[in-house]
């Protein structure tokens, strides 16, 4: 699988005005109400990590904006998206873009082989079905060059109090041994929803950081500043 054509530090020139020293982040839409996932495992994320080298960093994200049309959005569509200069981005997608620009890192979009529905209720129903069945949805492909990166930052929305089931596929099918792994989430008001412990338990041979980032969909207008602040803690 080739790297996504989504803008990286080399092509995403419209974001060069973002201050690296003050990056900030904002949230993504939540499918369902906020609540802890209850999936806490006996995991110990690392409190101290070395400085992140942007040139050796990959930002992998899963994002499902429910529309590409900035006009006449429903409330659910607005909750899942952030519009910049007339272009619609998913909340997680936009946060990942900001991080990539601030760090000088590369982007990789996590995508399912199955085309996902954009209708809000249909997407919720699918997410619930996946969870109930313990589904591991097939992905379009793995990271093709994971060995080129020392650090992987993984972002996802909180769906039904947990990370989307495609993230379980992603963590199980890629080899993160000896990688430094950071996570970030976009959400309604649920924060990480217990997913740091879940990811730490799933990646026993990786160095999963306790330094996480999460942003509410209600704070997306402040995302540049919030992301910048967090990126500043990685150097």
Secondary structure, DSSP 8 states (H G I E B T S, - for coil): -----S--TTT-GGGTTS-GGGEE---B--BS---------S---BS------GGGEEEEEE---S-S--SS--HHHHHTEEEETTEEEEHHHHHHHHHHHHHT-EEEE--BSS----SHHHHHHHHHHHHHHT----BS---TTGGG-SEEEEEEEEETTEE-HHHHHHHHHS--TT-EEEEEEEESS-TTTTHHHHHHHH-TTSEEBS--EEEEGGGGGGHHHHHHHHHHTT-
